[in-house]
Amino acid sequence: MVEKLRIKNVKTEEEKDLEVAGIFIAVGIHPNTELLQSLVTVGEDGYIPAGETGETDIPGIYVAGDIRKKPLRQVVTAVADGANAAVSAGNYC
């Protein structure tokens, strides 16, 4: 069980303990799409527009998870994105 979290300000080196009952790790808050920017359209917000199958504006290139522009960012939707993109990519071949 988590009881506290120690945080450190990397600029000032100041450390502080916070009493907490749990920790949630937030991944996907900032999409890591730099690698794809020269290949597909990436929105100003950093997310890649793609349909439900994950297909981007370039045929044969599919994206899934938290880099795909969508209204809900949850583990379950990322997993579903992966399944849809995998099946669609397999059908493309």
C-alpha positions as CSV (number, residue, x, y, z in Angstrom):
1,M,0.0,0.0,0.0
2,V,1.3,3.5,-0.9
3,E,1.4,5.9,2.0
4,K,3.4,8.8,0.6
5,L,5.1,10.1,-2.5
6,R,8.4,12.0,-2.5
7,I,8.6,14.6,-5.3
8,K,11.6,16.6,-6.3
9,N,11.8,19.9,-8.1
10,V,14.5,19.3,-10.7
11,K,15.2,23.0,-11.0
12,T,15.5,23.9,-7.3
13,E,16.4,20.4,-6.0
14,E,13.8,20.9,-3.3
15,E,12.2,17.6,-2.1
16,K,8.8,17.2,-0.5
17,D,6.7,14.3,0.8
18,L,3.0,14.0,0.0
19,E,0.7,11.7,1.9
20,V,-1.3,9.8,-0.6
21,A,-3.5,6.7,-0.7
22,G,-2.7,5.7,-4.3
23,I,-0.8,6.7,-7.4
24,F,-2.2,6.9,-10.9
25,I,0.4,6.9,-13.8
26,A,-0.8,9.0,-16.6
27,V,0.7,7.9,-19.9
28,G,-0.3,9.3,-23.3
29,I,-0.8,12.9,-22.0
30,H,1.7,14.1,-24.5
31,P,1.8,12.0,-27.7
32,N,5.2,10.7,-28.8
33,T,4.7,11.2,-32.5
34,E,7.9,12.9,-33.6
35,L,9.1,9.7,-35.4
36,L,6.0,9.8,-37.6
37,Q,5.8,13.5,-38.4
38,S,7.6,13.1,-41.8
39,L,5.4,10.1,-42.7
40,V,1.8,10.9,-41.8
41,T,-0.3,14.0,-41.0
42,V,0.1,14.9,-37.3
43,G,-2.2,17.5,-35.9
44,E,-1.1,20.7,-34.1
45,D,-1.9,18.9,-30.8
46,G,0.5,16.1,-31.7
47,Y,-2.1,13.4,-32.2
48,I,-2.5,11.5,-35.5
49,P,-5.9,11.6,-37.1
50,A,-7.0,8.1,-38.0
51,G,-10.2,6.2,-38.5
52,E,-11.5,3.4,-36.2
53,T,-9.3,1.0,-38.1
54,G,-6.3,3.1,-37.3
55,E,-5.6,3.8,-40.9
56,T,-3.8,7.2,-41.4
57,D,-3.9,9.4,-44.4
58,I,-1.2,7.2,-45.9
59,P,-2.5,3.8,-47.0
60,G,-0.8,0.9,-45.2
61,I,0.3,3.0,-42.2
62,Y,-1.8,2.4,-39.1
63,V,-1.7,3.9,-35.6
64,A,-3.2,2.8,-32.3
65,G,-3.5,3.8,-28.7
66,D,-2.8,7.2,-27.3
67,I,-1.2,8.7,-30.4
68,R,-4.5,8.4,-32.3
69,K,-6.7,11.4,-32.1
70,K,-9.9,10.3,-30.2
71,P,-12.1,11.6,-27.4
72,L,-11.4,8.9,-24.8
73,R,-7.9,7.8,-23.6
74,Q,-8.2,4.7,-21.5
75,V,-6.2,1.4,-21.5
76,V,-9.2,-0.5,-22.8
77,T,-9.5,1.9,-25.8
78,A,-5.8,1.7,-26.5
79,V,-6.0,-2.1,-26.5
80,A,-9.0,-2.0,-28.8
81,D,-7.1,0.3,-31.1
82,G,-4.2,-2.1,-31.2
83,A,-6.5,-5.0,-32.2
84,N,-8.3,-3.0,-34.9
85,A,-5.0,-1.7,-36.3
86,A,-3.5,-5.2,-36.3
87,V,-6.4,-6.8,-38.1
88,S,-6.6,-3.9,-40.6
89,A,-2.9,-4.0,-41.3
90,G,-3.1,-7.7,-41.8
91,N,-6.0,-7.3,-44.3
92,Y,-4.0,-4.5,-46.1
93,C,-1.2,-7.0,-46.9
